[in-house]
Amino acid sequence: MGVTYQAAISTVDDQQIDDAACIECHESDADALIGTAHDIGAHRVVSCMSCHAGTPAAHLEEPEEHPAVNPAETSPDSLISRCTDCHGDAHALNLFERDPHRDAGLACAACHQVHNQQHPTGLLVDDETTLCFSCHASEKGDFAMPTHHPVLENVVECSDCHLSVAQSAKQHVPSGPSEACLQCHAMFQGPFPFEHHAVVDYSTEEGGCLNCHDPHGAANPRLLKQSYQSPDFALCSQCHVVPKHQFNLNHGSQWAGVPCADCHVDVHGSYDNRNLLDPGLVAQGCFVAGCHTY
């Protein structure tokens, strides 16, 4: 490609290695780094030996007998250790601690390819959505539900939610499943004087938003796992069975079978009502018959 590479000296196992010597045989590999974070050109931050450590002096003398180390062909733990020498963010550190990809024997090279100009952002081996769905086929089906996060429409990506939470124990940052949701839906974060306990999640267990919403897709509006409509008000009735409340004929024909959320509008939390009720109900006379208090 006509690129002039600056000579750089790396020290590996007390041996000084001129990286220009690598490029004499591996110029195409160096060209594949151009424009990426691993570019070894004028603005280089890494060298060949940053990743391909081993016995470089012997490799230069007898390349066939002493092949260079390809990190992608090492064990998952070895590859993760090599990458986290530079990449110390929560995503990388999670691979050491609690990431299901590592439990499945997958490491960085399963998703990333260092010598790759096709997808320079993240150095992914394919575009992100296609890459994730190549393993997570059932989740792909979730996004075909009537309501869904617009992943297939290329409005959001899997990493917007799954790589946004600092879950690494080394970060000492408490986080639960709601943290990713609140990055976009901050209006539901609170704190509220009157909380809806189904929404509040103080742990890293399942809870919070996921109590009511399916984050990928659902058959109900607003990604709800179940309907809050009559006749059974299934979503709300999981926790709330209030005598003389549901199916209450005293509401008359106007209010019979009204969805719970038509009155309890502040389902994520309220600033002024412990029952999460709509202030507009005061003007409708709902609190003058002795049944309700606001």
Number of C-alpha atoms within 10 A of each C-alpha: 6 5 10 8 16 13 15 17 15 17 13 16 11 7 12 13 18 18 18 17 13 18 16 10 11 11 15 12 15 20 20 16 19 18 15 19 16 22 20 22 20 10 11 15 11 16 20 21 19 16 17 16 16 16 15 24 17 14 16 16 10 11 12 10 9 15 14 18 16 12 19 20 10 14 13 22 15 13 19 23 17 19 18 16 11 11 13 12 13 17 18 20 22 19 22 17 14 13 17 11 13 17 13 9 11 18 24 22 19 14 15 17 18 21 19 22 17 14 15 19 13 15 21 20 20 16 13 17 16 13 14 17 14 11 10 11 10 9 13 19 12 18 19 17 15 13 19 20 22 14 16 14 9 9 8 13 16 15 12 14 17 12 12 15 21 21 22 21 13 13 11 9 11 14 17 21 21 22 21 18 20 14 14 11 11 10 9 17 16 14 11 13 12 17 20 17 12 16 19 19 19 13 13 14 10 12 19 23 23 18 15 18 19 20 19 19 24 21 17 17 15 16 21 20 19 18 18 20 16 14 13 14 20 15 18 17 13 9 9 12 11 8 8 10 13 20 16 12 13 12 14 9 9 9 13 15 18 18 18 19 15 13 16 18 15 22 18 21 26 22 13 15 17 15 19 21 22 17 15 10 13 13 8 9 10 15 13 10 8 7 10 10 13 14
